[in-house]
Amino acid sequence: MIRIVFLDRDTLSPETVVRAPSVPHEMVVHARSAPHEVAERIRDADVVITNKAPVRAEALAGAAKLKLIAVAATGTDIIDLVEAKARGIAVCNIRNYAKHTVPEHTFALMLALRRSILPYRQSVIEGRWQQAAQFCYFDYPIADLGGATLGVIGHGTLGQSVGKIAEAFGMTVLAAGRRGATELKPGQTAFDEILKRSDVITLHCPLTPETRGLIGIREFGLMERKPLLINTGRGGLVDELALEKALDAGQISGAGFDVTDGEPPAPDSPMMRIALRENVILTPHVAWASREAIQALADQLIENIELFLAGTPRNLVG
């Protein structure tokens, strides 16, 4: 009898069906798990499912039976991969489930900000249209996507999908090489060149020690065209204090973020301070969360567990 422990079921929507694995098992489901609760909850588990509950070395040390950590997401920065490997614990993740939802959310942010949709909507509610006394008014800037240059940083499945949509809008798409790379792959543009040439920059990187703080004071200083910055990747990719200063200084035209460095952000965090600005949209890490995408994630999650237990693992990490 396999004991499966799901640490944070509430991170998937209530309407999502998480079917029972087709092996004899006991499933223990927790709505959510605080970091200090993880060690005790996984102590007797053979398989652990987690989305955002961290599984660190101290928790792994007491989980003698643990064979698999099935991450209900793509990002695995919540797992101590080095310690898991040392203990012979496999880690698998979810892949390619968000190929529509994240790019669509990216463009929702991009379009709303480039066309000032939210401030115009609010101004209509407040009676500005009547005050204007004509068929339209020009209180906020409007810019086309057609003809603009999009810099894509992180050109995996999601970045490539965003690029295809951008081309349909008539944008010029530049795929960034790694920061500081001395050699570029075919079709890549140097990282610093992306910052200088782009009208819109969109981030689709994993969060790793190398990518933390990828966009900071230096990078904002290179953004000659005052681009719009979109981040539907990970909050830690951007130095949030530097972002606030860049907005203050007019180094960028706006920011559309679905992620923050620490979620939820503290009430006095830089992201909450900038959230009310007319050229900023902050959404609560929901770019991935279409009904279709979450169900596909849940289906793949259980399949990953079944395949591992059958001796044919897939999506292994580390």
Secondary structure, 3 states (H helix, E strand, C coil): CEEEEECCHHHCCCCCCCCCCCCCEEEEECCCCCHHHHHHHCCCCCEEEECCCCECHHHHHCCCCCCEEEECCCCCCCECHHHHHHCCCEEECCCCCCCCHHHHHHHHHHHHHHCCHHHHHHHHHCCHHHHHCCCCCCCCCCCCCCCCEEEEECCCHHHHHHHHHHHHCCCEEEEECCCCCCCCCCCEECHHHHHHHCCEEEECCCCCCCCCCCECHHHHHCCCCCCEEEECCCHHHECHHHHHHHHHHCCCCEEEECCCCCCCCCCCCHHHHHCCCCCEEECCCCCCCCHHHHHHHHHHHHHHHHHHHCCCCCCECC
